[in-house]
Amino acid sequence: MTIEAVIWDFGGVFTTSPFEAFNRFEAERGLPKDLIRRVNATNPDTNAWALFERNEVDTTRFDALFLEESTALGHPVRGADVLPLLNGALRPQMMAALKACKQHFKVACITNNVVSMHSPVQDAGQRAAGAMAQVMPLFDAIIESSKAGVRKPDPKIYLMMCEQLGVTPQACIYLDDLGINCKPAAALGMKAIKVMSVEQTLAELSVLTGLTFDTGPQA
């Protein structure tokens, strides 16, 4: 089927991955590597992170819940210390690819985010907020988990986007840095690309779209 839309995740796609910041934080604190990811992967539909991204708890409650969950894994970490780590630096090549795709396809964003002073959406003083300000106006449609009350990998959020764009899943490409979020998109019929590097991503996107993207050194 002809491609009609390219749907993008935000963090870890247009910006450097927060996982890198998580690992730096863990190293600085003498914590086990990937502890934060392990906390987030435990009870992934009902844990502090899931509740926060669906806007079912506020920042104060998230702080307390994350502390409880990390403590249960043997290493207490406050949620308030994790939120600033979400910020990342803009990947200019990905933004250029978005602009190129926009000339030929509908473009949209599905992002799991949180409503807090440290959210990439809310904190204009952070690098990710600056990236948001540059990237988000380019999209034809945006779904934020904190506003929609549903988050990836729930298939509903992908179908919601298809309805907004007026396309079928089979006519869409979906990009995300998490395999768990790519799987439901692929199951619905989307062409899913797991973002592991800029070069790999743009090579796969080029094959699917027929467009040529700059894969030289990043700025």
VENUR-V648231 format. One line per field, one symbol per residue. phi: phi as a letter, one per 20 degrees, with the letter a starting at -180 (. if undefined). psi: psi as a letter, one per 30 degrees, with the letter a starting at -180 (. if undefined). burial: # if it has 24 or more other ideal C-beta (glycine too) atoms within 12 Angstrom, else .. Layout:
phi = ???
psi = ???
burial = ???
This chain:
phi = .ffdbddcfdfndecffffffgffgfffemeffmgfffffeelfecfgfffffemeceffffgfffffffffenbfcfffeegffffbefeffffffffffffccfcbcdcecceafdfgfeefeegffffgfeegffffbccdgfeembcfegggfffgfgffemcegfeddcdbedffefgfffffofeedeedbfffffffffffdnedcfdfgff
psi = kkkfkkkkldkfdfllkfeeeeeeeeeefhlkkgeeeeeffkhffgaeeeeefghflaeeeeeeeeeeeeefggjkkkeffeefffklkkjeeeeeeeeeeffflkklkjkjlljlfgkfeejffleeeeeeeeeeffkfkkkkefefgklkgkfeeeeeeeeefhllefgkkkkkfkeffeeeeeffgljkjkjfleeeefeeeeeefglklkgakl.
burial = ..####################..##....#...######...#..#########.#.#..##.##..##..#.#.##########################..############.######..####.##.###.#########.#.######.######..#.#.#.########.###.###.#.######..#..##.##..##.#.#......
